[in-house]
């Protein structure tokens, strides 16, 4: 049986990209059944209406996707890992962290280049570790660190950009509405 093969090359890109995460959006996993992915682009064009809860993040938060493939077993999967650092302890955040730890949310990750990826599309993302820290010195962080891990058959899909082609703003109600949120 022949496998699919690549159909395009890749030129060296311009040096106009930056690292980092701008925000993450937590979504209850029930919406994944209604997404519409473009098979030619690996982009999610539309999704069913749902609530997305935005967390602004800066600095030390990262997203990494690792490809694991075994010729012997004939398998390939994508491990998705989101590491979040959320400064400041509050009773409201404490409750939200507990609920996130119990669930398997889908997570939209907005990077500093305006890209939005959907991690945990089919199986959700699990909290696999984290800390609640007060710090020891005045300059130490007081807050939460969380590790989310997911394993999927495909890499995290891009969510289509707004119809205007513009960059996502800080308003979930403005730009993500165009994608169905």
WOHULIN-V32694 format. One record per residue. N is the residue number from 0. RES is the residue in one letter. OMEGA is omega in radians with two decimals (999 if undefined). D_LAST is the distance of its C-alpha to the last C-alpha in Angstrom with 2 decimals. Layout:
BEGIN
[[N/RES/OMEGA/D_LAST] [N/RES/OMEGA/D_LAST]]
END
This chain:
BEGIN
[[0/X/3.14/39.67] [1/X/3.09/38.29] [2/X/3.05/35.07] [3/X/-3.14/32.55] [4/X/-3.13/33.57] [5/X/-3.10/32.01] [6/X/-3.12/32.16] [7/X/2.99/31.85] [8/X/3.13/33.55] [9/X/3.06/32.24] [10/X/3.06/33.83] [11/X/-3.08/34.08] [12/X/3.03/31.12] [13/X/-3.13/31.66] [14/X/-3.09/31.70] [15/X/-3.12/28.70] [16/X/3.10/26.35] [17/X/3.11/26.01] [18/X/3.01/25.19] [19/X/3.12/23.09] [20/X/3.10/19.66] [21/X/-3.09/17.96] [22/X/2.96/15.24] [23/X/3.13/13.67] [24/X/3.13/10.50] [25/X/-3.10/11.47] [26/X/3.04/9.59] [27/X/-3.02/11.85] [28/X/-3.06/13.15] [29/X/-3.06/12.86] [30/X/-3.00/9.82] [31/X/-3.13/11.92] [32/X/-3.03/14.08] [33/X/3.14/11.79] [34/X/3.10/11.02] [35/X/-3.12/13.15] [36/X/3.08/15.11] [37/X/-3.06/17.62] [38/X/-3.12/20.93] [39/X/-3.01/22.73] [40/X/-3.01/20.49] [41/X/3.13/18.91] [42/X/3.07/15.57] [43/X/-3.06/12.35] [44/X/3.14/11.77] [45/X/3.05/8.91] [46/X/3.06/7.29] [47/X/-3.14/7.23] [48/X/3.14/5.14] [49/X/3.06/5.45] [50/X/3.05/6.41] [51/X/-3.09/6.85] [52/X/-3.01/10.35] [53/X/2.98/11.69] [54/X/3.05/15.32] [55/X/3.12/17.23] [56/X/3.10/19.96] [57/X/2.96/23.00] [58/X/-2.91/26.21] [59/X/-3.14/26.92] [60/X/-3.09/23.53] [61/X/3.01/23.45] [62/X/-3.14/21.78] [63/X/3.08/24.27] [64/X/-3.09/24.14] [65/X/3.10/27.54] [66/X/3.07/28.69] [67/X/-3.07/31.29] [68/X/3.14/33.33] [69/X/3.09/36.57] [70/X/-3.12/38.86] [71/X/-3.10/41.07] [72/X/-3.09/38.40] [73/X/-3.07/36.46] [74/X/3.00/33.16] [75/X/3.02/30.41] [76/X/-3.08/27.41] [77/X/3.09/25.09] [78/X/-3.11/25.13] [79/X/-3.11/22.17] [80/X/3.08/23.16] [81/X/3.09/21.25] [82/X/-3.12/23.69] [83/X/3.00/22.47] [84/X/-3.07/24.80] [85/X/-3.11/23.76] [86/X/3.05/26.64] [87/X/3.09/27.88] [88/X/3.03/28.40] [89/X/3.12/27.12] [90/X/3.11/27.32] [91/X/3.11/23.61] [92/X/3.13/22.73] [93/X/3.13/25.44] [94/X/-3.14/23.81] [95/X/3.12/20.34] [96/X/3.11/22.20] [97/X/-3.12/24.07] [98/X/3.07/21.06] [99/X/-3.13/19.44] [100/X/3.14/22.92] [101/X/-3.03/23.14] [102/X/3.06/19.84] [103/X/-3.06/18.43] [104/X/2.84/14.87] [105/X/-3.07/12.87] [106/X/3.00/12.69] [107/X/-3.11/10.98] [108/X/3.13/13.98] [109/X/-3.14/14.18] [110/X/-3.09/17.84] [111/X/3.06/20.11] [112/X/-3.14/20.17] [113/X/3.07/16.58] [114/X/3.04/15.78] [115/X/-3.13/12.78] [116/X/3.05/13.83] [117/X/3.12/12.57] [118/X/3.14/15.53] [119/X/-3.06/16.57] [120/X/-3.04/14.94] [121/X/-3.02/17.64] [122/X/-3.10/19.51] [123/X/3.13/17.34] [124/X/3.12/18.85] [125/X/2.94/21.84] [126/X/-3.11/23.28] [127/X/3.10/26.66] [128/X/3.11/28.26] [129/X/3.12/28.14] [130/X/2.93/30.26] [131/X/-3.01/30.52] [132/X/3.04/32.97] [133/X/-3.07/34.94] [134/X/-3.13/36.85] [135/X/-3.12/40.60] [136/X/-3.10/41.22] [137/X/-3.09/39.86] [138/X/-3.13/37.95] [139/X/3.12/36.35] [140/X/2.96/32.71] [141/X/-3.09/31.94] [142/X/-3.02/28.60] [143/X/2.88/26.76] [144/X/-3.13/26.55] [145/X/3.03/24.39] [146/X/3.06/24.56] [147/X/3.12/21.88] [148/X/3.06/23.09] [149/X/3.04/21.76] [150/X/-3.06/23.69] [151/X/3.09/22.22] [152/X/-3.12/23.94] [153/X/3.09/22.05] [154/X/3.10/21.02] [155/X/-3.13/17.55] [156/X/2.93/15.66] [157/X/2.96/14.51] [158/X/-3.13/10.99] [159/X/3.09/11.91] [160/X/3.11/12.61] [161/X/-3.10/11.85] [162/X/-3.13/14.14] [163/X/-3.10/16.62] [164/X/-3.09/17.18] [165/X/3.13/16.96] [166/X/3.08/16.21] [167/X/3.11/13.05] [168/X/3.13/13.93] [169/X/-3.09/13.83] [170/X/3.09/11.25] [171/X/-3.10/7.68] [172/X/-3.13/7.52] [173/X/-2.99/9.41] [174/X/-3.11/8.74] [175/X/3.01/5.37] [176/X/3.13/4.63] [177/X/3.11/7.26] [178/X/3.08/5.96] [179/X/-3.13/3.81] [180/X/999/0.00]]
END
